[in-house]
Amino acid sequence: MNVGFISLGCSKNLIDTEITIGKFKEHNYDIVNDEEKADILVINTCGFIDSAKEEAINTILEMAEYKKKRCKYLIVMGCLVQRYYDELIKLLPEVDLWIKLDEYDILWRKINDLVKKDIVEKSKTKKITKISEIPPMPMFIQDEYLNRTITTGENYAYLKIGEGCSNRCTYCAIPYIRGPFVSRKKEDIIEEAKRLAEKGIREIIIIAQDTTKYGIDIYGESKLASLLVDISKIEDIKWIRFLYSYPEGITDELIDVVANNPKIAKYFDIPLQHISNNVLKRMNRRTNKRQITELITKIRNKIPEVTLRTSLIVGFPGETKGEFDELLEFVKKVKFDKLGVFKYSKEDGTPAAKLPEQIHGNTKTSRYNKIMKEQQKISKENLEKKIGKIYEVLIENVSFDGKYYIGRTIENVPDIDGLVYIKNDGKLRESEMINKFINCKIIEVNSYDLIGKII
């Protein structure tokens, strides 16, 4: 039978999809990229914010249409299922099997029952796990990670070092969906990184809900810095980066490792969410404005060429005009290289959903637009400083018209940050460029991307 997959949401979710693809391959199913050729369609959902939920529902309905043609079974898994299982089975009878996160360890047995046309009806009537009673995720099964199918191409892969989150920010449902933070064993992570290198992967992107918490639960202290050093010793790995590093967990040791190890990207992805002390307190964040400002200064002093990325939330309950203006001024002053903004989303079961003074949607949109407009100018100003400089670029694609090769520097996270467009002068064939590292000189920029020429 042919199986097609759709993975929604974050890179952590994508790894779950890759593991599931690996499971199907182990059982001799054929994986297809065309929904019209699939006998089984599997959708891995995100349930983080309203827009993600809407996307998931729309995707399920769209894929359900294929059951009128070839598709025999529609399977839905992931965060949305974990969170809204009882509502979904009533709302979408088109789905043949729902897989919750805490059922991943029995996922294959349930799929096998389904394909044998032995759909267990009791699965629709069993006791539902409520949001406040989510158990921890099943323990990491090393063979599943080693046998996952990489879907991100030839050059990079995500490496999950932990699951869940214990920070309990008041706006976030992740701890209720994915459970508390659980670290993988260091030796298992290193083994997987070596396997990825053997497959030709050149860039490792380390992820968890909060990478700075890695190791605390099993080793008694953060082991992120030492993990980075150990992965850097794998000869065939060229670039290493880590994402989602909360500010309170960024230690001097971690900064020094990033500063001094040539394989590790001089890149910090620090989700700050806000800068007003009042808002940070209502969010149950663990840092304040002074600590955040001092951390950014320290990082930039130790690593002058560092790339800083952050994410912010506007329209959090009770956010006053003055608190928003404070945030906007902070953005103007710090001049982040990369910045993303979320409009606060009221999430079921979270403490923030019960807070008074919920902000009107139009106000959220206005505040979002103001920050993004400012960041667009900042981004271009920052990129203009790179004109005339030479960068090593990993070429990964070519433009439709063939006029540009498209790649990334070590400063750019795939699918998130900007790109480098290198003019195709016709001297080198496509086979000599794609998936190769080349040196180029930056000659032009736009708001988010660089334009260069081969040197």
PERARA-V61699 format. One line per field, one symbol per residue. phi: phi as a letter, one per 20 degrees, with the letter a starting at -180 (. if undefined). psi: psi as a letter, one per 30 degrees, with the letter a starting at -180 (. if undefined). burial: b if it has 16 or more other ideal C-beta (glycine too) atoms within 10 Angstrom, else e. A space follows every 50 residues. Layout:
phi: ???
psi: ???
burial: ???
This chain:
phi: .ecdccddnefffffgffffggfffgemeeecddgfdeecdddeddcfcg fffffffffffffffffedegecddccofffgecgffffefcffeebdde gedgfdgfffffffffmdfffffecfgefffedffffggfdggfffdfef denedcbecedacmbdflffedegffednffceefgffffffgfffffen fdcddecafbffegngfddnbfdfgffgffffffgeedccbcdldfffee effffffffdefeegfbcddfemacfgffgffemedccffffffffffff ffcgefddcbcccdmfgnfeffffgffffffffflgfcbccdegdfdgne gffefflfefgffgfffgfffffffgffgffffffefnedceceecacfg emecedbcefedegmcefcdddfeenfdfgfedfmdecebdfdabcfccd cccfd
psi: kkkkkkklblfeeeeeeeeeeeeeefgglkklgjefgkfkkkkjlkgele eeeeeeeeeeeeffffffcekekjkklaeeeeeheeeefeeiffkfkkjl eggefgeeeeeeeefghhjjffffflkkjlefgklllkkkjeeeefgljk ggafelkkjkflkakgehkffkfeffefalkkklkeeeeeeeeeeeeffg kfkkjkllejfffkfefffflkgeeeeeeeeffjefkekklklhjkeffj leeeeeeeefjffkkikkjjjeelfkeeeeeffhlglleeeeeeeeeeee efiegkkkklklklgkkfjleeeeeeeeeeeeeeikekkkkkkkkjkkfl efffklhkkkeeeeeeeeeeeeeeeeeeeeeeefffkflkkkkjkflkle fgfkkkaklffkkkgeallkkkkjgffkleffekglklklkkfllaeflk klkk.
burial: ebbbbbbbbbbbbbbbbbbbbbbbeeeebeebeebeebbbbbbbbbbbbe ebbebbbebbeebbebeeeebebbbbbbbbbbbbbeebbeeeeebbbbbb bbbbeebeebbeebbeeeeeeebeeeeebebeebeebbebeeebbebbeb bbeebbbbbbbbbbbebebbbbbbbbbbbbbbbbebeebbebbbebbeee bbbbbbbbbbbbbbbbeeeeebbbbbbbeebbebeebbbbbbbbbbbbbb eeebbebbeebebbbbbbbbbbbbbbbebbebbebebebeebeebbeebe eebeebbbbbbbbbbbbebeeebbebbbebbeebebbbbebbbbbbbeeb bbeeeeebbeeeebeebbebbeebbeebbeebbeebeeeebebbbbebee eeebbbbbbbbbbbeebbbbbbebeeeeeeeebbeeebebebeebeeebb bbebe
